[in-house]
């Protein structure tokens, strides 16, 4: 992924950039920040796969003619690491909303938790969270959910290739998941808790890989913005 740029125009010809999305930034925030750094050059900039605001990690950014390949990159297998909190549920399935139900976790065992992963490995079906960016009749589901409206959720077919627990210190459980495009990790965690006759919500999430691209090779947003601005002024040609 290392390449030396000498002209800002190379980005118009089409480049793929790996970015580490910050906590509480939307994916659109990242795209907007990078697009603005190219001004006054009007340049197409898009991302290949949304990350929730409370998630961090790998965001693939395409510029110029490379944006035509976004669907290809978006279809790639993804890897995530994260933390779920057992003993409660939230309407959004993560920390965006407050817990609405609480459960006793005193009887849960490590064996139960590890065995529970098996039913969520392979081809499964899941409902997306009501607080998600899926559009119905031109409106995002989370907009309807925030107004307290009932939303119709439709089952989705997804594939979980790997699902392992890497740390168990109740109520927190760390995990790693390898999955297909379109998988909602929040839904996976919510369903994981329900299968234990308990509750669980997502308290931390990081995308570590998409296809063959790794977050370890990603730019921090402001690092990338600074590189682009310096390139525009001819102050150097940093590596990317």
N, C-alpha and C positions, 0 to 999 in steps of 0.2 A: 504493500500500500504506500510505500515511500515514493514520492515524486517531487521534483523541484519545479516550481512554476516561475516563469519569467514575465508573463503578461496576464493581466486580469482577464483578457479576452478568452483565455483558455477555459475559463469556467463557463462561458457561453457555449463553447463547443461541446461541453458535457463532462462533468466530473462527478464522482461518487465520494462523499465525505462521511466519515464515521464520527458521530458526536455522542458524548456522554450527557444525556439529558439530566439537568438538575432537578432536585426535589421541589415540588410544587409548581414547576414550570409545566405548561401544556406543550404538547408537541408542536402546536401552531406557534407558540411563543418562540420556540427555537428556530423554526422556519422563518418567522418574521424578523428575528434579530439578525440572522444570516443574510436574508434578502436585503434588509436595510443597509448592511455593511457594504453592499455592492453599489449603492447609489453614487452617482446619478445613472450608472448602468442599469437598465431595466432587464432583469434576468429572471428566468423561470427557476423557482426553487421549490422542491417538494420533499416530503418524507415518505418512507416505505414502511408503514406500520405504526399506528398510534400507540403511545404509552400514556397511561393515566397520569394525571398531575402528581399523585402521591407516589408514583413509581419513578425509579431512576434507571440509568443504564443506556444501552446501545440504541441509538436512533440513526438510521441510514438516511442521509440527506443527498438528494440528487439535484444537480444544477444543469441548466441549459438543455441540450438534446438528450442528456442522460435521463431526464424526467420521463421519457417515453418508456423506460425500462422499469419504472416503479412497481408495476404489477408483478413483474418477474421476481424482483427482490422481496416483495411483500409476501409472496407465496412460499418463501423458504421456511424450513423448520426453525423453531425458536427454542432457546434455553433460558430459564429463569432460576434465580435463587430468591428465597424470601423467608418470611416469618409469619406464621399464623398464631393467633391467640385463641385458645380454647376456653369454653365456659361461657360464651356470649355470642350473640349475633347482632348485626347492624343492618339497617335497611339497604345500605349501599354495598354491603359485604366487605367493606374496608373501613378505614378510620375517618372517612369524609363525614359520616353521620355517627351519632351516639348510639351505644348499645340499647336495644329494645327488649331483649330477652336474655336472662341469665340462667346458667345451668351448673349443677354440682359436678366437679371434675375429680373428686376425691377417689372415685372407684376406677378411673381410667388407668390402664397399665401400658407400659411400653410395647408389650407384645400386641395388645389390641390395636394400638396406633399403627404399628408397622404392618400388621396384617390387613388393616383397613386400606392401605395403599393399593393392594392388589386389584380391588374391584374398580379402581379408577385408572388402570393401565390397559392400553389397547384402544380399540374404537369404542367411544362412549358418546352419550348424548348429554347435553347440558342446556339449561336455560341461561340466557345472558342476564346480567343484573338489570333491575329496573333503572338504576342509575348508570346507564351506559350511553355511548355516543351513537348507537344504532338509530337510523332514521325510520320513522313510520309516518306516512302521510306528510313527508317533508320536514318533520320536526324530530329533534333528538329526544330519545327516551328520557334522559335525565332532566330535560326541561319539563316534561309532563310530570315526572316523579316529584320534582321539587315543588310543583303546584299542588301535590297531593292527589293527582288524577290516577285512576287505574290505568295500567298499560297492559296490552296483550303481549305476552312473551311467547316466543316460538322456539321449540327445541332445535338445537344445532348439533350436527354430527362433527365431532372432532377426534383427533387421535393423540393419546398420551403415550409416548414411546418409553419414557422413563419417569418415575415418580418415587423419590427416596427421601427419607427423613434423615437429616444430618445432625440434628441436636434436639434433644427432648429435655426441657426444663420447664415443666408445666407452671403456668398456663401457656408458655411459649414453646413453639415447635418450629425449628428451621427445616427447610426443604429445598430440593432441587427438582425441577421439572423440565423435560424435553417434550415439546408438543408441536402440533400442526398449527398452521395459520388459523386465526379465528377463535383460538382457545381463550376463554376468560379464566384467568387464574383466580380471580375473586369468586367466581362460581364454583370452581374446583374446590376451593377452601370451604365455602359454605356447604357444599354437598358432602365434603369430608366430615364435617361436624355433624350434619344431619344423619349420616350413616352410622354414627356412634350413639345415636339418640341423645345428642348433645348439641353444642353450638360451636362455631368457629368463624372468625373473620380475619381478613388479611391485614396485617399490621406493618409489613415491609415487603417491597418487591423491587427486584433489579433484573433487567434483561442483560444477560451476559453474552449471548450469541444470537446471531441471525444468519442462517446458512453457514458459510465459512468465515463470516466476519465476527471478530471478537471485540468486546468492549475494552479489552486491554490495549487495543490499537486506536482507540477513539480520542478525539480532541475534546478538551473542555471548551465550552461555548465561547468564552471570552478570549481564550487562546486563539481559536480559529478566527474570530472577528478581528483581533489585532493583526494576525497574519495577513488577512485580506486587505485591511486598511493600509498596512505598510507596503503591500504589493502595489496598491493603487498609486501611492505617492512615490514609488520607485526607490524605497529605502532598503530594498533587499529582496531576495527571492527565497523565503524560508522553505524548508522541506515540509512535505505533507504526505 
